[in-house]
């Protein structure tokens, strides 16, 4: 429209200029004519006025056409080319300039098109390299996440503010709050959470102070150690190591004294059982000491009497010998009871792994046959029996025994047997024929294991001691067989696998190193940008729609958003016993029946856990007034109050799209391209609400709404903000 206006104005100006050029000579000629000449000229012009007007119109039209062609060719075409060039430079890589117009413009358009082709080729190459780099980073990310998840120790990494930016499953399970039905959704460890929710601030501060002092003394890799108790009562030994960082302009990157502590790594070890075992070991030693003192005194007195009076009468001598026998038997029985009662506390401190007994026997069969060539058969293998063993050294010991039997007694076959014996297991190495003396076994027991082409610095006795076991020789006289019996500790049950990540994510999210850059020195939440806040997105399912009339919550589901990421692996999901009937209309919506909630924890137990899950975050819900009313009505009963800021995706949608009639969760999700998964379950709706919030944040920014305060004020101005429950 602007180009047409300019063209009309320019054409009008041209006509005015030509009219002026023609009019000035005509006026000069008119002024020089006499009166009669003027009358004659006027009469002639009057007679030919139509023809003159027609010729003028034709001339003006021809002049306009010529001017329009010149204008289009030399003025409008460059402007049109510029607009087209903006399209070419934009995201539409298919667009090109038309090579039309004057020769100079055609050459320019051709050059621009060639540059566009080169640009597209470069962008395709860069995109390919970026995709490859992203793929490699994602692969490394997945490997790193898997490694962190499978570490046998509990690992937590925090930034300088104490915000958790890396953890593994073991750390999360170590600090899990009270669980119901296997739910660990209320774990107190998660990305962006404060470590001070599970460990005392003074402990961390003291550890950092010790590390800072050691850094100042020039120690290259300072660490601090302390022991503390978890909220669940476990004793934990913690090792703290600093994460050092330097300014970019620091010249010497090897100089630790110029580095500051940007965070710290906590390696945690649950020592509760170890302390218990130490306590049991102390009790064992005390029991043996106190119990044996009297018996040893009686035995010593009896022996002294026998020595001092060698000529005493036979009945009296038999009585003293009986005292020695009875006290020795009592001591032996006491030792057996003590070993049985405190067997766990007597274990040798060696890394033993749980292993199926049948797997151990099969491995022993293969190893014996490979090393000695003897056939190895099995009999009486008890299934379901698990052992705690160092499989490598134990298999070496079994092979060593069989090789010595083969070398010295020329046996032709062995059999292996596995039996349970209380809290222990028997592994028997059986052969026919030759009997081994106690002295021979004692010699084998103490010699370094070297046989069948394999040698080890360990002795057979050391291997047995590693397992807190025993080894002896026995005979089966009726079957003319002999066997070595190895006593080993039995494990209670197969090892329990780590809890699987939530089903909503494709892989666990155990770390976010972008949180190293987060600081929360003194900025109020209201002044922080929406994209930097941590959120808890939640939803409730209820017995009905009238909280003030007595309806109750029957399910809470929540997920966390940290650093602009929805953490699908850190969720809270819990059914709740409402202790009142669920209306049929509500059951048709959420599908939760009365049978499903009977026996579940009550709101008095669940709400404090949910409050801990939401700590230090902004609450987000769809139609939040409804959910918050239920929570507020339970403040007195549960003793917890939710004072966090609240955002409502319904109100934010009304801010972003004020001309839309529908702002239901389904409608908003459809507009923003969010897939509806798990609808009308508390956790499913929370996940969808979280995805919606992440889509709304950049739309709010486009309207100048960047901070939490701006979002809350804009929400309060909408019509829906006036709805109450």
TIBA-399649 format. One line per 10 residues: number of its first residue (from 0); their letters; for each residue x, y, z of C-alpha. Coordinates in steps of 0.1 Angstrom, whole numbers, plus 5000, padded with zeros to 4 digits. Each point is the difference from the previous one (the first is absolute). Layout:
BEGIN
NUM	A	X/Y/Z; ...
// end
This chain:
BEGIN
0	XXXXXXXXXX	5000/5000/5000; 5029/5024/5008; 5016/4994/4966; 4968/5008/4981; 4995/5032/5020; 5036/5010/4992; 4994/4992/4963; 4968/5022/4999; 5017/5028/5018; 5030/4999/4976
10	XXXXXXXXXX	4977/4998/4969; 4980/5030/5012; 5032/5019/5006; 5012/4992/4965; 4967/5012/4985; 5003/5032/5020; 5035/5005/4989; 4991/4994/4963; 4970/5023/5004; 5022/5027/5014
20	XXXXXXXXXX	5026/4996/4972; 4973/5002/4973; 4980/5028/5018; 5029/5024/5004; 5008/5004/4963; 4962/5001/4992; 4995/5028/5025; 5030/5019/4986; 4986/4998/4965; 4965/5009/5012
30	XXXXXXXXXX	5014/5031/5016; 5016/5012/4968; 4968/4997/4978; 4978/5029/4992; 4963/5000/5012; 4987/4989/4965; 5026/4972/4998; 4990/4988/5034; 4963/4999/4991; 5008/4981/4967
40	XXXXXXXXXX	5022/4975/5019; 4974/4995/5027; 4973/4994/4974; 5022/4974/4982; 5008/4982/5032; 4963/5000/5009; 4991/4984/4967; 5027/4973/5004; 4997/4995/5038; 4989/4964/4998
50	XXXXXXXXXX	5028/4991/4977; 5025/5018/5021; 4987/4983/5032; 5001/4966/4982; 5036/5005/4989; 5010/5011/5035; 4984/4969/5015; 5018/4978/4976; 5032/5017/5007; 4995/4998/5037
60	XXXXXXXXXX	4991/4963/4997; 5030/4992/4979; 5022/5020/5023; 4985/4981/5030; 5006/4966/4984; 5036/5010/4992; 5006/5013/5035; 4983/4969/5016; 5023/4977/4980; 5031/5020/5010
70	XXXXXXXXXX	4988/5001/5036; 4994/4963/5001; 5033/4992/4984; 5023/5024/5018; 4982/5009/5033; 4975/4973/5011; 5020/4970/4988; 5029/5007/5023; 4976/5004/5030; 4983/4967/4990
80	XXXXXXXXXX	5033/4983/4997; 5010/5012/5035; 4968/4985/5015; 5006/4968/4981; 5036/5000/5013; 4987/5002/5035; 4980/4968/4993; 5031/4983/4985; 5021/5010/5031; 4972/4986/5023
90	XXXXXXXXXX	4992/4964/5008; 4985/4993/4965; 5031/4985/4983; 4980/4992/4968; 4993/5036/4991; 5022/5017/4974; 5001/5034/4983; 4985/5004/4965; 5027/5010/4976; 4980/5026/4981
100	XXXXXXXXXX	5003/5038/4993; 5030/5020/4989; 5032/4982/4994; 5016/5013/5032; 4971/4987/5021; 5000/4967/4982; 5037/4996/5007; 4995/5009/5036; 4971/4975/5004; 5021/4973/4985
110	XXXXXXXXXX	5029/5007/5024; 4976/5000/5029; 4985/4967/4990; 5035/4984/4997; 5008/5013/5035; 4967/4985/5012; 5010/4967/4985; 5034/5001/5017; 4984/5010/5033; 4975/4971/4998
120	XXXXXXXXXX	5029/4976/4993; 5019/5013/5030; 4970/4999/5022; 4993/4964/4989; 5036/4991/5008; 4998/5018/5034; 4967/4983/5008; 5014/4966/4992; 5030/5007/5023; 4977/5013/5027
130	XXXXXXXXXX	4978/4970/4998; 5030/4977/5002; 5013/5019/5030; 4966/5000/5017; 4997/4962/4994; 5035/4995/5015; 4991/5022/5030; 4968/4982/5005; 5018/4967/4999; 5025/5013/5025
140	XXXXXXXXXX	4971/5013/5021; 4983/4966/5000; 5032/4982/5009; 5007/5024/5028; 4965/4998/5013; 5002/4962/4999; 5034/5000/5017; 4987/5023/5028; 4969/4978/5004; 5020/4968/5004
150	XXXXXXXXXX	5027/5012/5024; 5000/4980/5032; 5006/5031/5021; 4976/5029/5007; 5011/5030/4980; 4987/5036/5003; 5016/5031/4984; 4989/5034/5011; 5007/5036/4988; 5013/5027/5024
160	XXXXXXXXXX	4964/5007/5012; 4995/4964/5010; 4976/4993/4970; 5002/4964/4989; 5011/4998/4963; 5010/4963/4999; 4989/4969/5019; 4995/4963/4995; 4973/4976/5010; 5019/4987/5030
170	XXXXXXXXXX	5002/5035/5014; 4963/5006/4994; 4991/4967/5017; 5023/5008/5029; 4981/5032/5008; 4966/4989/4990; 4972/5010/5024; 4975/4975/5014; 4986/4979/4971; 4967/4983/4995
180	XXXXXXXXXX	4996/4972/4976; 5034/5004/4985; 4994/5036/4990; 5032/5021/5002; 4985/5030/4983; 5005/5020/5031; 5038/4996/5000; 5017/5031/5014; 5028/4999/4975; 4994/5015/4965
190	XXXXXXXXXX	5014/5024/4975; 4999/5036/5013; 4991/4989/5035; 5020/5012/5030; 5024/4976/5016; 4992/5017/5033; 4966/4982/4999; 5018/4967/5008; 5033/5011/5016; 5006/5026/5027
200	XXXXXXXXXX	5013/5033/4987; 5026/5002/5027; 5016/4967/4988; 5003/5012/4964; 5014/5034/5012; 5025/4983/5022; 5011/4977/4972; 5004/5029/4976; 5020/5019/5026; 5024/4971/5005
210	XXXXXXXXXX	5004/4997/4962; 5006/5038/4997; 5027/4998/5027; 5018/4971/4982; 4998/5018/4967; 5016/5031/5016; 5028/4977/5013; 5007/4989/4964; 4984/4965/5002; 4991/4990/4964
220	XXXXXXXXXX	4971/4977/5006; 4985/5008/5034; 4971/4980/5014; 4979/5000/5032; 4983/4971/5017; 4972/5000/5025; 4973/4976/5014; 4964/5010/5003; 4965/4986/5003; 4974/5001/4972
230	XXXXXXXXXX	4963/5010/5007; 4992/4963/4999; 5025/4992/5028; 5029/4984/4980; 5036/5008/5008; 5018/5014/4970; 5037/5005/4995; 5005/5029/4975; 5031/5010/4981; 4999/5035/4985
240	XXXXXXXXXX	5023/5011/4972; 4999/5035/4984; 4991/5009/4964; 5025/5028/4993; 4994/5027/4974; 5021/5029/4987; 4993/5032/4982; 5005/4998/4962; 5028/5025/5001; 5020/4979/5025
250	XXXXXXXXXX	5033/4993/4983; 5013/4969/5019; 4973/4974/5000; 5022/4977/5021; 5001/5024/5029; 4975/4988/5025; 5004/5030/5023; 4983/5023/4975; 4970/4977/4998; 4967/5005/5019
260	XXXXXXXXXX	4977/4974/5012; 4971/4999/4975; 4984/4969/5015; 5008/4967/5017; 4996/4962/4995; 4986/4979/5028; 5008/4963/5000; 4977/4984/5026; 5002/4966/5016; 4973/4985/5022
270	XXXXXXXXXX	5020/4986/5030; 4969/4991/5021; 5005/4963/4996; 5037/5003/5004; 4996/5018/5033; 4975/4974/5011; 5024/4972/4991; 5028/5017/5019; 4977/5002/5030; 4991/4963/4996
280	XXXXXXXXXX	5037/4992/4998; 5006/5019/5032; 4971/4981/5017; 5015/4967/4986; 5034/5007/5015; 4984/5010/5033; 4978/4969/5000; 5030/4977/4993; 5021/5018/5026; 4974/4999/5028
290	XXXXXXXXXX	4987/4966/4992; 5034/4983/4997; 5016/5015/5032; 4980/4978/5025; 5004/4969/4978; 5037/5005/4996; 5003/5006/5037; 4983/4967/5008; 5021/4981/4974; 5033/5015/5014
300	XXXXXXXXXX	4990/4991/5036; 4992/4965/4990; 5033/4995/4981; 5020/5015/5028; 4984/4975/5025; 5007/4972/4976; 5037/5011/4997; 5005/5006/5037; 4985/4968/5012; 5009/4973/4975
310	XXXXXXXXXX	4992/4973/5025; 4964/5011/5007; 4974/4973/5000; 4984/4990/4967; 4964/5013/5008; 5014/5034/5009; 5023/5000/4969; 4970/4991/4978; 4980/5029/5016; 5028/5025/4991
320	XXXXXXXXXX	5003/4986/4965; 4962/5002/4997; 5002/5037/5010; 5025/5006/4972; 4979/4982/4975; 4967/5018/5009; 5016/5034/5000; 5017/4994/4967; 4967/4987/4985; 4982/5031/5014
330	XXXXXXXXXX	5026/5023/4985; 4997/4982/4966; 4962/5003/5001; 5003/5037/5009; 5024/5006/4971; 4976/4982/4976; 4971/5021/5012; 5020/5032/4997; 5013/4992/4965; 4964/4992/4989
340	XXXXXXXXXX	4986/5032/5016; 5027/5024/4989; 5011/4984/4967; 4993/5032/4981; 5022/5019/5024; 5029/4976/4996; 5003/5003/4962; 5034/5008/4987; 5000/5035/4984; 5004/4990/4964
350	XXXXXXXXXX	4978/5010/4971; 4976/4971/4996; 4973/4999/4973; 4967/4982/5001; 5000/4971/4975; 4975/4971/4993; 5014/4968/5014; 4992/4980/4969; 5020/5025/4979; 5030/4995/5023
360	XXXXXXXXXX	4998/4962/4996; 4997/5002/4962; 5030/5024/4999; 5019/4976/5022; 4992/4971/4976; 5013/5018/4970; 5032/5012/5018; 5009/4966/5015; 4995/4983/4966; 5021/5026/4982
370	XXXXXXXXXX	5028/5000/5026; 5003/4963/5008; 4982/4981/4973; 4980/4981/5026; 4962/4995/4994; 4980/5021/5025; 4964/4990/5007; 4974/5014/5024; 4975/4986/5025; 4976/5015/5025
380	XXXXXXXXXX	5001/5036/4988; 4976/5020/5021; 4982/5026/4978; 4993/5035/5011; 5031/5001/5023; 5021/5032/4997; 5035/5004/5014; 5022/5029/5009; 5034/4992/4984; 5031/5013/4983
390	XXXXXXXXXX	4994/4977/4971; 5034/5003/4984; 5021/4990/5031; 4975/4973/5010; 5000/4984/4966; 5038/5001/5002; 4998/4982/5033; 4977/4972/4987; 5022/4995/4970; 5031/4998/5022
400	XXXXXXXXXX	4984/4973/5023; 4990/4979/4970; 5035/5003/4984; 5017/4989/5032; 4977/4970/5002; 5007/4991/4964; 5038/5004/5005; 5004/4981/5033; 4972/4975/5000; 4993/4995/4963
410	XXXXXXXXXX	4962/5004/5002; 4980/4995/4968; 4968/5021/5006; 4985/5025/5024; 4965/5010/5009; 4988/5034/5013; 4971/5004/5024; 4982/5031/5014; 4979/4999/5032; 4985/5026/5023
420	XXXXXXXXXX	5009/4999/5037; 4981/5027/5019; 5016/5033/4992; 5029/4983/4982; 5005/4978/4970; 5021/4969/4994; 5020/4995/4968; 5013/4964/4999; 5028/4987/4978; 4994/4962/4999
430	XXXXXXXXXX	5021/4971/4987; 5002/4962/5004; 5028/4980/5016; 5030/5017/5017; 4997/5015/5034; 5019/5033/5007; 5016/5003/5034; 4995/5031/5021; 5038/5008/4998; 4998/4999/4962
440	XXXXXXXXXX	4971/5024/4999; 5018/5023/5025; 5030/5001/4977; 4979/5008/4969; 4981/5026/5021; 5031/5020/5007; 5019/4997/4967; 4997/5027/4974; 4975/4988/4974; 5020/4988/4970
450	XXXXXXXXXX	4987/4971/4979; 4987/4991/4965; 5021/5027/4984; 4986/5028/5022; 5015/5017/5030; 4989/5025/5026; 5017/5017/5029; 4970/4992/5022; 4997/4969/5020; 4969/4979/5002
460	XXXXXXXXXX	4995/5010/5036; 5001/5037/4990; 4973/4994/4974; 4978/4982/5026; 5006/5028/5025; 4989/5026/4975; 4966/4983/5000; 4999/4995/5037; 4997/4964/4991; 5014/4966/5011
470	XXXXXXXXXX	5016/4970/4982; 5001/4964/5012; 5003/4964/4988; 4972/4975/5005; 4993/4964/4990; 4969/4981/4988; 5008/4965/5011; 4970/4983/4986; 5006/5014/4965; 5038/4997/5003
480	XXXXXXXXXX	5003/5037/4992; 5018/5030/5015; 4995/5037/4995; 5013/5034/5009; 4972/5022/5015; 5003/5038/4996; 4977/5021/5023; 4990/5033/4984; 4976/5028/5010; 4966/5000/4984
490	XXXXXXXXXX	4983/5031/4987; 4964/5006/5009; 4985/5006/4965; 5009/5011/4965; 5012/5036/4999; 4972/5026/4996; 5004/5021/4968; 5001/5038/5002; 4966/5016/4996; 4993/5008/4963
500	XXXXXXXXXX	4996/5036/4989; 4964/5013/4995; 4983/4988/4969; 4995/5035/4987; 5036/5006/4989; 5021/4984/4974; 5031/5000/5022; 5008/5010/5036; 5010/5036/5006; 5026/4999/5027
510	XXXXXXXXXX	5019/5032/4993; 4998/5036/4987; 5034/5017/5000; 4983/5033/4989; 4991/5004/5036; 5036/5008/5008; 4992/5035/4987; 4970/5004/5023; 5003/5022/5030; 4973/5011/5024
520	XXXXXXXXXX	5018/5026/5020; 4973/5026/5008; 4977/5001/4970; 4964/4996/5010; 4980/4975/4980; 4977/5027/4987; 5029/5017/4982; 5014/4968/4984; 4993/4992/4964; 4974/4973/4994
530	XXXXXXXXXX	5025/4979/4981; 5024/4999/5030; 4975/4989/5026; 4995/4965/5014; 4964/4988/4998; 4979/4972/5015; 4971/4993/4976; 4973/4980/5018; 4964/4988/4996; 4975/4984/5023
540	XXXXXXXXXX	4972/4975/4996; 4971/5004/5025; 4968/4983/5012; 4980/5029/4985; 5001/5037/4990; 4990/5017/5032; 5030/5003/5024; 4981/5022/5025; 4972/4974/5001; 5023/4972/5012
550	XXXXXXXXXX	5014/4985/4968; 5035/4986/5005; 5032/4994/4980; 5005/4964/4988; 5031/5004/4979; 5029/5025/4997; 5024/4999/4970; 5029/5024/4995; 5031/5005/4979; 5028/5025/5002
560	XXXXXXXXXX	5013/5025/4975; 5037/5011/5006; 5020/5022/4977; 4973/4999/4973; 4998/4962/5000; 4971/4978/5010; 5016/4973/5022; 4978/4970/4992; 5022/4978/5022; 4993/5021/5031
570	XXXXXXXXXX	4963/4997/5007; 4976/4996/5029; 4970/4978/4996; 4979/4987/5029; 4964/4987/5005; 4983/5012/5032; 4973/4984/5021; 4974/5028/5003; 4980/4981/5027; 4968/5009/4982
580	XXXXXXXXXX	4982/4987/4968; 5011/5011/4965; 4971/5013/4979; 4991/4980/4969; 5004/5031/4978; 5036/5004/5012; 5008/4963/4994; 4989/5004/4964; 5025/5029/4996; 5031/4986/5017
590	XXXXXXXXXX	4993/4963/5003; 5011/4997/5036; 4976/4978/5019; 4994/4995/5037; 5019/4967/5000; 5031/5016/4986; 5003/5025/5029; 4991/4978/5029; 5032/4993/5021; 5019/5029/4983
600	XXXXXXXXXX	5016/5026/5023; 4978/5028/5012; 5004/5037/4991; 5017/5007/5034; 5029/4977/4989; 5002/5010/4963; 4998/5037/5002; 5032/5006/5021; 5019/4978/4974; 4985/5020/4971
610	XXXXXXXXXX	5009/5033/5018; 5037/4988/5003; 4999/4990/4963; 4989/5036/4991; 5025/5017/5022; 5018/5031/4984; 4979/4999/4968; 4971/5019/4984; 4968/4981/5000; 4982/4996/4966
620	XXXXXXXXXX	4966/4985/4993; 4972/5003/4975; 4971/5017/5016; 5022/5003/5031; 4973/5016/5021; 4982/4967/5002; 5031/4979/5010; 5013/5027/5024; 4966/5001/5018; 5003/4963/5009
630	XXXXXXXXXX	5035/5005/5013; 4991/5031/5021; 4971/4982/5016; 5025/4973/5013; 5025/5025/5016; 4987/4995/5035; 4997/4962/4998; 5034/4994/4985; 5020/5029/5015; 5015/5010/4966
640	XXXXXXXXXX	4991/5032/4981; 5009/5007/4964; 5014/5035/4998; 5018/4997/4967; 4990/5023/4971; 4974/4984/4977; 4996/5002/4962; 4969/4988/4982; 5003/4989/4964; 4963/5008/4994
650	XXXXXXXXXX	5007/5037/5009; 5033/5001/4981; 4982/4986/4969; 4974/5028/5003; 5029/5025/5002; 5016/4986/4968; 4969/4994/4980; 4973/5024/5013; 4978/4996/4969; 4996/4962/5004
660	XXXXXXXXXX	4968/4987/5014; 5014/4967/5014; 5027/4997/5026; 4995/4964/5012; 5032/4979/5003; 4991/4981/4969; 4994/5031/4980; 5032/5017/5011; 5020/4968/4993; 4985/4998/4965
670	XXXXXXXXXX	5008/5036/4992; 5036/4997/5012; 5007/4965/4985; 5003/4981/5033; 4991/4963/4999; 4974/4989/5025; 5014/4970/5019; 4985/4984/5031; 4970/5025/5000; 4978/5000/5031
680	XXXXXXXXXX	5027/4985/5022; 5016/5023/5025; 5036/4994/4987; 4989/4999/4964; 4983/5034/5003; 5030/5014/5019; 5023/4989/4972; 4978/5016/4973; 4997/5032/5021; 5038/5001/5003
690	XXXXXXXXXX	5004/4997/4962; 4974/5028/4995; 5018/5023/5024; 5033/4996/4981; 4982/5009/4968; 4983/5031/5016; 5032/5015/5015; 5014/5012/4966; 4966/5012/4989; 4998/5021/5032
700	XXXXXXXXXX	5035/5014/4993; 4988/5011/4966; 4974/5021/5018; 5026/5015/5023; 4991/4978/5030; 5034/4986/5012; 5000/4998/5038; 4978/4981/5025; 4986/5033/5013; 4989/5010/4965
710	XXXXXXXXXX	4984/4967/4993; 4981/5000/5033; 4988/5036/4994; 4989/4993/4965; 4982/4969/5012; 4981/5020/5026; 4986/5023/4974; 4982/4972/4981; 4964/4992/5004; 5006/4964/5012
720	XXXXX	5021/5012/5029; 4968/5011/5017; 4986/4964/5002; 5001/4985/5035; 4992/4967/5017
// end
